[in-house]
């Protein structure tokens, strides 16, 4: 009988194991094939984590708020209680019996008045007062410290805090007849004629614990209900998404060019796997175009490297020879000495042109990287000013720096931004006709803006979009003071775009030109507006002449006394004027 029973149990166990194995195989096959099941399970798992974290945060916040309210009310109650018993302890005699009698009377006064001592402390709830004499020599007849109330429940750390003359509170758990009880103990020294006595108020946190338990159970039930709803929603949404995915896979199969090698790993047999197969076929045809673009980029970078090497080597040799001639120019006749100086100047310009060409080539090839760091823009503005001071002095141009008093910081590449400001100042000096040039800097926390304004020839309509073209000049017949290469503004525009910023120009004949650089304060942040307007706010109103022509097109001669220039006054900040 026993053997038969064992055989029946073994047969039933094998049947259960076999059923479990078949169910596991079926579930595994369903898991591989069904995107809907995977999305629902993943959504449920992630939602569980989110609900758990959110529930913990809410519970901590609610419990913390309850405890904070309790502590504030308890502190107010302690203040009110200490003020109420202060007169009773003012003339305290040092004898143990007298101290204990006074303590008992003071506690009776607190217990009799209760929470009505201070209307603002009514939220503190019930409490147990304790008065304690901190004098080590003061002991009662039983050899214990003089105290009235449940002194044994007062934490030792709070006692030491009151010994130092500071009020405070502490949460502790004590053993009572009803079981472990959590208490909020508030302590405050009370001055007497002999010494400062300790007043402790013991507030049970039973009601707060009950409230926290209710909140916790509510959050658990609400979280489970929310998870169930999320699972149902995920199931519905996934069912609606799978159908378009299948259609997209069929469209991708027709869009592809035929028998091509796979480009993406295909895992499983579900709809995403079919979409991956179709995408690989389409990606194969696109890969050829990408390969051609990569080859073109490599050729361009190789060309840049070859040009750099081929030009740098002879330029270095010519530079060495020119330096030798320039060092000995005093021994040459006047014409030959001047030719030597011109040779050195043109070599300087050629080196600058070569550097700008290489910079443009790197920008075109997309190999430039941004070394962003937190920088004070005011420092870069002053460096740019120092770099162009010589050409400003040679042309008699005054540079007015309008910088804020406080730091204006942003995440940017200091070398590139300083180069932008240097190019803008040099361009303004070159076209400013000797009139003052203003540099103004402002920031609003989201973006910083730098405006460089000159009062020179200005720009004709439509030229504001052309000033950033390579080698473009507004007036080719004009003599340049800076000896620029014609690539400065183009490089500045690319540097601004590399930062995710703007570089814009405005100009009118007779009113000069304005260049505004706007950069985000945080690298990668999208710009929405600029702290400074592009068009100057002090422009005179446009008035048409009697013949219908714009007076701005007329050529007017002004005497030196008639030329006045007043830069815009900043709200706050420093103003530097340098010649």
Secondary structure, 3 states (H helix, E strand, C coil): CHHHHHHHHHHHHHHHHHHHHHHHHHHHHHHHHCHHHHHHHHHHHHHHHHHHHHHHHHHHHHHHHHHHHHHHHHHHHHHHHHHHHHHHHHCCCCCHHHHHHHHHHHHHHHHHHHHHHCHHHHHHCCCEEEEECCCCCCECCCCCECEECCHHHCCHHHHHHHHCCCCEEEEEEEEECCEEEEEEEEEEEECCCCCCEEEEEEEECHHHHHHHHHHHHHHHHHHHHHHHHHHHHHHHHHHHHHHHHHHHHHHHHHHCCCCCCCCCCCCCCCHHHHHHHHHHHHHHHHHHHHHHHHHHHHHHHHHHHHHHHHHHHHHHHHHHHHHHHHHCHHHCCHHHHHHHHHHHHHHHHHHHHHHHHHHHHHHHHCCCCCCCEEEEHHHHHHHHHHHCHHHHHHHCCCEEEEECCCCCEEEECHHHHHHHHHHHHHHHHHHCCCCCEEEEEEECCCEEEEEEEECCCCCCCCHHHCCCCCCCCCCCCCCCCCCCCCCHHHHHHHHHHHCCCEEEEEEECCCEEEEEEEEECCCCCCCCCCCCCCCCCCCCCCCECCCCCEHHHCCCCCCHHHCCCCCCCCCCCEEEEEC
